[in-house]
């Protein structure tokens, strides 16, 4: 038989594609942790923003250890495969959405508390632990972790760190950046780095911990965190609400509280549409038509005195004040605010946005939202962490795709926030939804500098490509 005849008679073997080779390497190292079930792949495409990436991920890897994460990143570097770190998928900017040919690297299963040191007010945890679960485990030690996003029952500590989350208690206790001493990070090439410190003070070199916080998985994969804790607050909590004729009046009242120097732990504002929707969802009596509401909580040994002082300020500003009779009633009042996101889903499809302005500019920002509603013919229910000037306008529309008019209105809203001295995002991050406007806030030079920093961490550009900076 000639060589040509032999070649034609031999069975043909199709060469492995790059994707097949990557999957084979992942399975060889990680076995059953590599998930290619269509349901898992579809779920990894989207987060709570309503946005989904194009195409299906190559695989979802359910990491159970730092070594698992390192193995994934080494394989990804060797094969030039993009990797998208992911926690619980509760983000609102599309930052953890995984598209065609990408690896979804889930650290949700890494959910242990590794160390609690009440004497040093620190804990070391894995990134997959849920925010609320962490505080339940810390409570017997007499300590707690202050970041308190509305999604605390379903969001992970790692996700909180990735987006620089805030929450209801940020008015008094700050945001994630104020509550993290150090992070353990796996870089794109698989190296494990320990940034930060365990001491209260530490200024050696550049502050890479703060750089990782809010970086949305573009610099490395957070696999551990040393958290700065607080002792449980002694004394009582007093919760009160104040109804106002409109959202501007409520915003003016919140600014008056801030200016007074009295420091509430929580100060949340709901406009008329969001307040009414939350009441309907929770089967509560309807609030007065057009009424906006401030929900405020004080805590600590002087909580009652602070609440009394705040109530007087609110009454002088035209508010109808009601004070919770006990802790249970106070939690019921806060539940109305925490129900905001599911309440918005009852109105239609929502694009949940996130801008921040100086606290004194809150009334002007709500004026801008009302103007944009009129000009674009949209309904934009909004709530705010009034204690720190962080607003969450919600663009409501029909259908699965964001219509062009919504993006046009969102751009107008972003520009309004920047003009008032604010920022594009206070806690949700940039992800894919806001990357086109990032340069408007940063300017050309800073945008390029930040890109260069990301390149130093990830020279191949395989970590969460297309997020934050985008094309």
Helices and strands as residue ranges (DSSP letters): H 3-9, H 18-30, G 31-33, E 34-35, H 38-43, E 59-62, H 66-79, E 83-86, E 103-106, E 113-117, E 122-125, H 131-139, E 143-144, H 157-163, H 170-173, G 176-178, E 180-186, E 192-196, H 208-212, E 221-228, E 230-231, E 236-244, H 247-260, E 266-270, H 272-281, E 292-300, H 303-316, E 320-323, H 327-338, H 340-345, E 349-352, E 355-356, G 359-361, H 362-376, E 379-385, E 390-397, H 404-419, G 435-437, H 438-442, H 444-457
